[in-house]
């Protein structure tokens, strides 16, 4: 069992040595609404002058493809974790040999940062490698300064008549309305970005009254998913407002992508040619990225399925990279057969021995889509890990196979007198512990089994323990201090996320104070405080294999951490707004992140690259869940829909819309047959995911085509189970496929209903 405290309170592995973090994308963590710099990154940069050379080289590689692709995959990360097969393209020596051309604005920004922080040696190395020896003045407004912003915004300078903007936009609308249905739906995607850039051009050129009138008349005609963005845009009324504002960061470069077929593109091109000059052809040519594909135009349903994100649709090239969605081979469990045999003798059921052994061997088959076992370094299994895996396998043998005729039992945990106070709930993998966070900075852990929570004995008590006891864990735990609930204090603000480690010995929490705390479930103390996020941390999630964990926050970045290192191993930058939720893939090689920019990105933990960008949600994304097989990803949020994605090709394959309010939690059953969802509409819904799998045949899918999306919500919905005015904040399937759910009882609403 557990031999010493190092095994349970944050193990260390000599082979897992991270490189030093780098600042990415010109300090992507800077909040552009306040203009504040990432002051905590100064500590990250200590003793890492040589790392800045890596940053310049990596930025150069990313910016090399700006003119052909928008910056969906332009992510700069730290060098990979040391392992047996290091990536040559992440080392400075090999990258110097490549012909890399660094964008001048980016290079100036890096040099300004080095000069400001007195990194003289790094500045000299950067200048030598980039062959850049011009004088760089200190910027007054962070990285890039006014010069960089002015050079970008100067593209809005126009000598045209401000009165023609409204007429030009109406002409574009009239053209789209008169187009054939085959072209209308795809070509209508240009309306929103053209509207935004027209308004910004008017503001930049000082036509405040005309811009306000244009926004009032045309703003209400935009799609519902863009209403919040239009409201933010209305706050930009002067040229000075265009610097240091988040909505401007999303539109000041050609990043809005519009996908259309070749026929639709020709149809639009004919109109622009006939129309002649004016703001519309100029904006479409300079500010939009038209991703043209060969094939028939998409229907309205297919267009709406992928539209709605702040950056537009995703280019088809982005989702063509290889993604290892298979599962890793399970480790050998040599003691399992003996334990199973002993248990069977006690129950007088020796006939079940052979099927259990065969089932064990079946689970160890190699998955052809799985990543190499040494692709990323994973922690070595301890003795207690083998015991836990053996218990999990025995529970799996007793698992109930779910179907539309065999629905799971649901156990709901209700928090009383907690209206507006409970912010997050998590249940351990073995379904023995439940943790919940509160807005008053408390974390509470509760046992949901008959066993009480015990604490580690003190040093004096450990000296008096029975050396001859067989169970080391029993000798180290103090039964006299056992309690059903434990309270953990340490955060200085509301706590928004919590997550148990796979072995339930550790607990992660993240909150408004911008810190992540690691708690021991044996000493009930805080072990580490991780400081990296600049603002609030919205979500934290442990890797299924332990040791690694991911986080997302208000600084618009996701981060990959290791429990025994205080600095992040990877910084995932690319989202245009807050990263609200993160989730690990079952093989621990990928991290998915959902954002307020209404897009989902899947990041490779090995090199930090973005391998998938998924667009289709029309509101904030609040929850993500990978299927147990690893191939599918389910997402849900403020648009009240549950979407299912095929990670092999990056396609949306199913849409389940039945909720009447925000969906906060989704969970797959252990056999991947049922999908459960819950949210603010006070109900748990069960969906037939096995039917989705039946209609998804890999051989029939062509990446270049637009697959049909299963939308028959009535046939997929297996049941709706309402609660008594209790929002559902967490759902979790046990190893035997019992559904656990939890949420706070809303007594205010209940009392009002009772009064009426």
RACOR-V210661 format. One line per field, one symbol per residue. ss: DSSP state (H for helix, E for strand, L for the rest). phi: phi as a letter, one per 30 degrees, with the letter a starting at -180 (. if undefined). burial: 1 if it has 24 or more other ideal C-beta (glycine too) atoms within 12 Angstrom, else 0. Layout:
ss = ???
phi = ???
burial = ???
This chain:
ss = LLLLHHHHLLLLLLLLLLLLLLLLLLLLLLELLLLELLLLHHHHLLLLHHHHHHHHHHHHHHHLLLLLLLLLLLLLLLLLLLLLLLLHHHLHHHHHLLLLLLLHHHHHHHHHHHHHLLLHHHHHHHHHHHLLLLLLLLLLLLLLHHHHHHHHHHHHLLLLLLLHHHHHHHHHHHHHHHLLHHHHHHHLLHHHHHHHHHHHHHHHLLLHHHHHHHHHHHHHHLLHHHHHHHHHHHLLLLHHHHLLLHHHHHHLLLLEEEEEEHHHHHHHHHHHHHHLLLHHHHHHHHHEEEEEELLLLLLHHHHHHHLLLLLELLLLLHHHLLLLLLLLLLLLLLLHHHHHHHHHHHHLLHHHHHHHHHHHHHLLLLLLLLLLLLLLLLLLLLHHHHHHHHHHHHHHHLLLLLLLLLLLLEEEEEELLLLLLEEEEEELLLLLEEEEEELLLEEEEEELLLLLEEEELLHHHHHLLLLLLLLHHHHHEEEEEEELEEEEELLLLLEEEEEELLLLLEEEEEELLLEEEEEELLLLLEEEEEELLLLLEEEEEELLLLLEEEEEELLLEEEEEELLLLLLLEEEELLLLLEEEEEELLLLLEEEEEELLLEEEEEELLLLLEEEEEELLLLLEEEEEELLLLLEEEEEELLLEEEEEELLLLEEEEEEELLLLLEEEEEELLLLLEEEEEELLLEEEEEEHHHHHHLLLHHHLLLLLLLLLELLHHHHEEEEEELLLELLLEEEELLLLLEEEEEEELHHHHHHHHHL
phi = .dcbdddccjdcbddccddddbdbhihddddddcidcdddddddddhbdddddeddddddddddcddcbdddbcccbdedddadbddddccddddddddccdddddddddddddddcicdddddddddddhbbddcdddcbidjiddddddddddddbcdddddddddddddddddddddedcedddddddddddddddddddddicddddddddddcdddddedcdddddddddccbddddcibdddddbdbdcdcbcadddddddddddddddidjdddddddcccccccbdkddddddddddcckddcidcddddccddbdcdcdddddcdddddddddddddchbdddddeddddddddcddcdcddedcdbdcdddcdddddddddddddddcddddadcbdddccccccchbdicdcabbbdddicbbbbcbdcicbbcbdcbddcdccddddddddcdddcddcddddcccddcdbdbbccbldcaeccabaddechdbbcbbbddiccccccdcchbdcbcccaddbecdabadddciidabbbaddibcbcbbdcbdcddbbccldcaecdbbaddecicbbcbcbddibcbccdddbiddcbbcbldcaeccabaddedjdcbcbalddicccbccdebicdcabccbdcaeccabacddcicbbcbaaddiaccccddddddddccdddccddccddcdbddddddcabbdcchbdccabacddcicccbaaddcdddddddddd
burial = 010000111110100101111111111111110000110110011001111111111111111001001111111111111010001011010010000101101111111111111010011011101101000100101111100110011011010101011101101110110010001111111111111111111111101001100110011011101101110111011010111111111111111111111001101100110000011111110111111110001100011111111111111101101011111101101001000100000000000000010001001000000110101111101101101111111101101101000011010111100100111111111111111111001111111100001101100000000000000110111100000001010110011111111111111111111111111111110111111111111111111111111111111111111111101111111111111111111111111111111111111111111111111111111111111111111111111111111111111111111110111111111111111111111111111111111011000000000110111010011111101011111111111111111111110000000000
